[in-house]
Amino acid sequence: MTQAIPKLVTFEDFAAWRPEGGRYELHDGVIVEMAQPVGDHEDVVGFLVEKIAVEYVRNGLPYTIPKTALIKPTNSESGYSPDVLLLNRPNLINEPLWKKESTVSLAASIPLVVEVVSTNWDDDYYTKQGKYEGIGIPEYWVVDYLGLGAKKFTGNPKQPTISIYQLIDGEYQVTQFRGTERIVSPTFPELNLTAEQIFQAGGIPT
């Protein structure tokens, strides 16, 4: 018995096809439908958007957080839709796909990306971490409020963990935060937020 080989699509075809409803990503030419997030997941995302937005407004930074924009790694038929995508508005003029496809590819446009972990945790810890590092995105958060990732990411026994990846000499260096530890963000060094506060937004008891 032979198996049909799935047809790979280009990013251009994917961007033209992507419907208004639902959430889709392109992983190396394969269209992936993302599951509808549960309420706790959305609560964590909303909480983080509020805290990050307050911080960049307070500091007078020219940033924005779009709703459905994509990140396209260079030389890759992929397109990712992060849970939180912080954009540097002045650099969007240099993004060839921004006007027509609300897509960014340049590190200078993307100070920070946040992925809130769901059942497909390996995408966040492995695939996207590698792709975002390749783009040169300065800061990447993996917010694993349920402790779903492998033990090397979430401890033994597993527990809710925030992994913050900082780009140093072209490679990500990770620092992990749990409980009442105050998270350290290179982009927002004055951000006063603990891991516990983020987990509480997702209904995780402390």
Residue, then its C-alpha position, 0 to 999 in steps of 0.5 A: m500500500t502506498q501513501a500519497i505524498p502531500k502537496l507542498v505549497t509556497f508561502e505566496d500560495f498560502a498567503a493568498w489562500r489563508p481564510e479569514g476564519g480559523r488560524y493556520e500556519l505554514h510549516d515547510g510547505v505544509i498547511v497546518e490548522m491550529a486548534q482553537p485555543v482554550g479559554d485559559h490560553e486566551d486569558v494568558v495571551g490577553f494578560l501578556v498583551e496588556k502588560i507588554a502594551v503598557e510597557y511600550v506605551r509608558n516608554g514611548l516606544p514605536y511598537t504595536i501588537p497586531k492581531t493576525a500578522l505572520i512571521k516568514p523565515t527567510n528562504s523557507e516556505s513557512g509562515y508562523s502566527p505567534d500568540v504575541l508579536l511585537l512589531n517595530r513600526p518604523n521598520l515596516i517600511n522595509e518589509p516587502l510583504w507587509k502592505k499586502e500580506s501583513t507578514v514580516s521577515l526582518a529581525a529589525s521589525i520584531p523585537l519580541v515574540v511570545e508563544v503560549v504553549s498548548t498541546n503542540w509544545d514541540d513546535d514552540y520549543y524546537t521548530k519555532q525556537g530554531k526558526y526565530e533564532g535563524i531570523g535573528i529575533p532578539e527575544y523569544w518567550v515560551v510561556d508553558y503555563l501548564g508545564l506540558g513541555a519535556k522535562k528538560f524545559t519544565g523540570n522534574p517533576k514538570q511544572p509551569t515554566i517561562s523560558i526566555y530566549q535572548l539572542i547573544d552572538g547569533e544564538y539563543q541563550v535561555t533563562q527559565f522562570r517559575g513561581t514568584e521569580r521576577i521575569v527578566s526581559p531584555t526588551f523591557p528591563e523595567l517590566n515588573l512581572t513574576a512567572e506566578q502572575i502570568f500563570q494565575a492569568g491562566g487559572i493556575p493555582t499557586 
